[in-house]
Amino acid sequence: MKRKLSLLLCLIMVLVMVAACTQETQQNEPEPPVVEETEEQPVALMAPGTYTAQAYGFSMSWPDILHVTVSENAIESISFDEESGSTTSMIDAVAAAMFPRILENQTVNVDTVTGATVTSFAARTAIEDCIKQAIVAAGNDESAISEFKKPVEKIGGSEEIETEVLVIGMGGSGTYTALRAVESGAKVLAIEKQGRYGGTTALTSEIQSINPPRVKELYNNGEDFTDADAMYQAWTEYTEGDAKKEMLDLYFQYSGPAFDWLAIDHGVKFDFDPKPGFTPADWYKVKFQWYPNKSETHPDAPVLGYNKREIASYFDNLVEDFKALGGEYMLETEAYELITDDTGAVVGAKAKNKLTGTDYTIKAKAVVIATGGFLGNAEMTTKYLSDEYFPLKGAWKIYGSYGNDGKMIQSAIDVGAATYNIGMPPEVHMSGPEKFIPHSYGFPINKVEGQKSFITGKQSVWSVADLPMFLGISPNSLAVGMDGKRFTAETGVAMLDPWIAGPNFYSIWSSEQINEIRDNGFKYFLGGVSSGFLGYTGEIPVNTPLPEAYDVLEAGIEMGFIFKADTIEELAKAIDIDPEVLKTTVETYNNYCANGKDEEFNKEAQYLDTIGEGPYYAVKMASYAYNTCAGLDVNTKFQVLNNSGEPIEGLFCVGSDCAGVLFSEKKPYVTYGGANNGWVLTSGYVCGESVAEYVKNK
């Protein structure tokens, strides 16, 4: 027993000694270093630097060029190059509205700028290209672009706002109305669905005014610029008594003072030597062109395009004047429905901010509709334009904003508003093909040495890709409406007459004629409004062979706006026209050519070219319009009237949304020059004062 206890004590002593040795060893060993926890360092997505890319936007002849500066993990800055081809007002709108969104959210997946949509898409494409370049330069796969394409979450929510006068639309008429109303003492809120103010007005060339009294004192020795009585008589006869006399009287009375107010009181610059209109009969000097108004390369020609930055700056100044007097405005905020009370009076509107998603209920004592017509709404142009005198129903091509969708005109009609001449022809100044062949087809682009485009102010270029347009506007073409019949002397299809056929017409050509163009070029100078504004904006030179002609036609066939057939009857079927009608039209036209006399439209004999041997081609052409010219009915205070001719309480309307009171459904927009813009200014000037007076008495 004693022996067992001794052994147990010995074992315990050994274990204690081992434990002590182990503890001592652990204490003497150095402790492992303490590793501090740190955030994971991000991988460099991009090689820092400035990258450049381009994409075609509003201009087909000159790309938009973007410069993007990046750090390893962020977009630092974005800018347009001065040589970008889009209209300057579009460029400025995108730079001011879209670029800050991209920088703030670090994503290219942001909302485009309404009213500059094409330029926005081009800019976004080029910016994405620059980011991809930077990613690849850092040794990463370009799929990492997904880090910069995350969607932006909208805030949403709802808000109620109160004001005295709500102006819906900040194009020319809305801006003028809002400024005049706030000058007259009203509390005014103006909203605009686009990302810029100025609208179509900022893209135009002139404003009509009849003997502005202060301007004629300053610039014409107090003498009248034109015979107003003769012009009034001519206007009345032209519209066959369909224009509302009291509204035409108002226009002739106030277009002068309104112009004085804009040019003298607010410093908007014009050429104060007014010009006559578009035809020899329109000799009245009433067309005041925006300044600057002379081309650097064509001193005797008006500037039609590249003074748009100056025009936009005039609107900047007008809006600053508006704000200085307490006016408020919101861009990218679209009104979509009028609010009425139990009596049917208009007491506000519902609107939504495109950027934030916020819904607004805006309560107002008076609402002014100034939304630029309804040409961008195919449903409305099909419903409201008239086929009684001309085939006008259908979807129209627009040179301007497709955002002019007539939503508030329709809302006014829904609450009982009457219309006036709403079915009249839109304002059309040019024609072009239904589609344009893009740069991706690879047709050569040629410089016109020593010449700048009067639209872009950049190097003027031309391309054989514009062959379809030049076929369609050529004076020696054969143009037929959608019924297969001629509708005008083809010398007018480029500018004044395409609207007669409605939204579309066809230009008919034989291979025999195409061969002549391929080998020897076009015989006649084809420049003018259409080629200056549309396509590559440079004229295809006369007597210049176009060896790629058939390649271009094949491209158009592939795109679906050019049609080919072996016989005229087969061509008619391809374009959904009665074969017998088109066959008769061609045979009759060829007889005119053979006899040297156009018995239908009296086209000059030199332009009568026979439709020769096939195969045959039809180019689908389109009438390109600025806007509709008519909408709601109004009185001399610009209150909207109901179907009984009584004012709808609280509802006013200006500009293109009510211009039909000056015209007739039997005739197009008048050609005196600048009349629509003159009405935009005059109606805004008068309405601003009358709506301010209205809310004071509420």
Residue, then its C-alpha position, 0 to 999 in steps of 0.5 A: m500500500k505504501r509503495k503504491l502511494s509513493l508511486l502516485l506521489c512521484l507521478i504527480m510531481v512529474l506532471v507538475m514539473v512538466a506543466a511548469c516547464t511547459q508554462e515557462t516555455q510558453q511565457n518565454e516564446p515571443e507573442p505572434p504579431v497583432v493583425e489589425e482588421t482593415e477594409e478590403q482595398p478595391v481593385a482598380l477598375m480603370a486606368p486614370g486619365t481622359y478618354t474620348a469617344q464619339a457617337y452620332g446624335f441629332s446631326m447625321s453629318w457630324p458626330d458628337i464628341l465626348h471627353v470623360t476623365v476618370s480615376e481608378n474607381a470613379i467618373e470625375s468629369i464629362s464634357f462635349d467637344e466644341e466640334s460636336g455636331s448636335t444643335t448647341s441648345m441640345i448639347d447645353a441641355v444634356a450637359a446641364a441636366m444629364f452629366p451631373r446625374i451621371l457624376e452624382n450616381q456614378t452610372v450611365n443608366v440615368d434618365t435622358v433629357t426629354g427634348a434632347t433625347v437623341t443627343s442624350f442617347a449619343a452622349r450616353t453611348a460615347i461616355e460608356d465607350c470611354i469608360k470601357q476604354a479606361i477599364v481595358a487600359a487597366g487590364n480588366d475585362e470591359s464587362a466591368i462596365s456593369e459597375f457603372k450601369k446600375p439603375v438609379e432608384k427614384i425617390g417617389g412620393s407625393e407632394e401638394i403645391e399651391t400657386e395662383v397661376l400654373v403655366i404648363g409648358m416653358g416653350g416660347s408661349g409658356t415662358y412669355t406668359a409666365l414672365r408677363a404674368v409675374e410682371s403683372g403681379a401674379k404668383v406664378l409656377a411654370i412647369e416643363k416636361q423637357g430638360r430645357y426651356g425655350g421649346t421649338t421656339a428656340l429652334t426657329s429662325e424668325i418672329q413675325s411682328i406687324n409694325p412694332p411701334r417702338v422698334k420702328e421709331l428706333y430703327n425705321n425713322g418712325e415709318d411703318f415697315t409694311d402695309a398692315d391694312a393690305m396684309y390684313q385683307a390678304w390674310t382674311e381672303y386667304t382664310e376665306g373668313d374662317a379665322k375668328k375676326e376678333m382674334l385676327d384683330l387682336y393679333f394685328q393690334y398686339s403683335g407690335p407691342a409684344f415684340d417691343w416688350l421682348a426686344i426692348d424691355h427684355g433685350v432679346k436681339f433681332d435683325f431690325d430690318p424685317k424681311p418678307g415671306f416665302t413667296p412672291a405674293d408675301w411681300y409684307k416686311v414682317k419677319f424679324q430674324w433672331y440675331p445673329n442672322k448672317s452666315e460666315t460662309h454665306p453673308d447674304a443668307p440667313v443663319l438658320g441653325y448655328n445661332k441656337r446657343e445665342i437664342a437659348s441664352y435669350f431664354d436664359n435671360l428671360v427666365e432669370d428676369f422671371k425668377a428675379l420677380g418671384g417666379e418659380y419653375m420646375l423642369e422635367t415635370e410633366a403635367y398629365e391631367l387637369i383638376t376641376d371642382d364641382t362646378g367644372a372650373v379648373v383648379g389645378a393639375k396633376a404632374k409627375n417629376k420624371l427624375t425623382g418620380t414624385d407625384y404633384t398635385i398643383k392647386a391654382k386659381a388659373v391654369v395656362i396650357a402652353t404645350g406646343g401642339f399634338l404632332g407627337n401623338a399619332e393617336m391624336t393626329t389620326k383622330y383630330l386632323s381632317d381628311e375633308y380637304f387633304p389626307l392629313k390623318g396618321a402619324w407625322k414625322i417631326y423636325g423638333s420635339y416628339g414630346n409635344d404630345g397634346k396630353m393637356i389639350q386632350s385633358a382640356i377636351d375631356v373637361g368640356a373644351a371646344t376646339y377650333n380648326i383643329g383638323m387643319p394641316p400641320e406646319v410643314h416646311m420640308s420633306g425627306p425620306e421616311k428613314f435615313i441610311p446611317h453611317s453604319y452602312g459605310f457609304p463615303i462622307n465627302k467634305v464640301e471644301g470652304q463651306k460650313s453647314f448653316i445648321t451645325g456651323k461645322q464642316s459641310v459634308w455630303s454623302v451618297a447615302d442621302l440619294p433617297m432624299f435627293l430622289g424624293i425632292s428632285p424637280n424632275s421626279l414623279a411624286v404620287g400620294m398614297d392614292g397613287k395620284r400626283f398631288t403637285a408639281e414636283t418642283g414643290v415637294a422639297m419645301l412648300d407642297p409635301w403636306i398636300a399628300g399628307p404624312n407620306f408620299y412616294s417618289i417613283w423612278s425607273s432604272e433607266q433614270i437611276n442609271e443616268i444618275r449613277d453615271n452622270g449625277f443629278k442634273y439640277f441643283l437640289g439644295g434648300v430647306s430639306s437638304g439643309f436640315l435633314g440627312y447629312t445637310g450638304e448638297i450632293p453636287v450636280n453632274t457628279p457620278l454616283p457609282e454606289a447608287y444601286d448599293v444605296l437603293e439596296a440598303g433602303i430596300e433592306m431598311g424597308f422604305i425603298f421598294k423595287a419591282d419589275t413592272i409598275e403594277e408590281l411596284a404598286k402592289a408592293i406599296d399598297i396602291d391600286p395597280e391600275v391607278l399607278k399605271t394610269t398616273v405613270e402613263t399620263y405623266n409620260n405623255y406630258c413628258a413626251n409633249g413637253k407640257d404638264e396639263e395637270f400642274n403646269k410643271e416646267a418642261q425642263y423638269l419633265d423626265t420620262i419614267g423609262e424602262g424598269p425595274y422600278y423603284a419607289v422611295k417612301m417620303a415623309s412630310y417633316a413638320y414643326n408642329t400642329c397649328a390648331g387646338l383649343d378655342v379661346n377668346t380675346k383674354f385667352q380663356v378656353l371656351n366650351n362648346s357653348g362658347e362660354p369660358i371654362e373658369g380657370l383655364f387659359c391657352v396660348g401658342s400652337d395649342c390655340a393658333g387655329v383661331l387665325f387660320s382655316e382647315k381648308k388651307p395650310y399655315v400662312t406663308y408670310g413668314g414667322a406667323n406661328n412664332g408671332w402668335v406664340l409671342t403675342s398670345g403669351y404677352v396678352c394672356g400673361e396680363s389677362v390671367a394675372e388680372y383674372v386671379k386678382n379678382k378670384 
